[in-house]
Amino acid sequence: MSIRRMVKVRGGMTVVTAVVMAFTLAGCGGDGDSNKPKGPQKSSTPQSQGSGSQNPAPSASQGSEPTEVIATLNGQEGMTLLINSARRDPGGFLTVTGQIKNTGSQSYKDTVAWRGIELKGTGESVAGATLVDKAGKKRYYVLRDTESRCLCTTGVSSVDAGQMIPFFAQFPAPPASTTEVEFSLPTFATAAVKISG
């Protein structure tokens, strides 16, 4: 008889537990009005028009060009190097960033000169870039890591007509008193660049 009562009590506890859980879950659902639409709803995914696959909208980083150009270097066959910044980094470096653009009508393939004469065996890069501090009478070369790879844009074997490629090169920072340097990259003209930071 005591075993029967135990079973009945356990069965009753299961029902009570189920009812409590049902009320708890119902209470977590909100005030009821949040499930009703408050106005015309738009789908979070764009509707396709006609047949064909949907293309995702381009992100800001893909389609937007940096707004400020602090120097423009013209090169061979319609090549242009737009410098957007020359900024001091906290670790004692100076990072030059910009865009390499082919404004010509044909693909540009003479990128071998961009790697300079020091790193001929390391593949395509812009390691031939230099900075000149005229006031301090010093030339700065692109930094290398412990395996002699440049801290710069690599892997550029050609630039198609109309194509724009992000560019960066990292140098040792000139003294804090230096506010302007001359930037050069083989096959491009030299330009004065103001340092920020």
DAHU-V493833 format. One record per helix or strand of 3 or more residues. SS is the DSSP state (alpha for helix, beta for strand). FROM is the first residue (numbers start at 0). LEN is the number of residues. If there is no record, write none. Layout:
ss=SS from=FROM len=LEN
ss=SS from=FROM len=LEN
This chain:
ss=alpha from=1 len=26
ss=alpha from=32 len=3
ss=alpha from=59 len=4
ss=beta from=70 len=5
ss=alpha from=75 len=3
ss=beta from=78 len=11
ss=beta from=92 len=10
ss=alpha from=111 len=4
ss=alpha from=119 len=3
ss=beta from=129 len=4
ss=beta from=137 len=5
ss=beta from=163 len=9
ss=beta from=179 len=5
ss=beta from=190 len=4
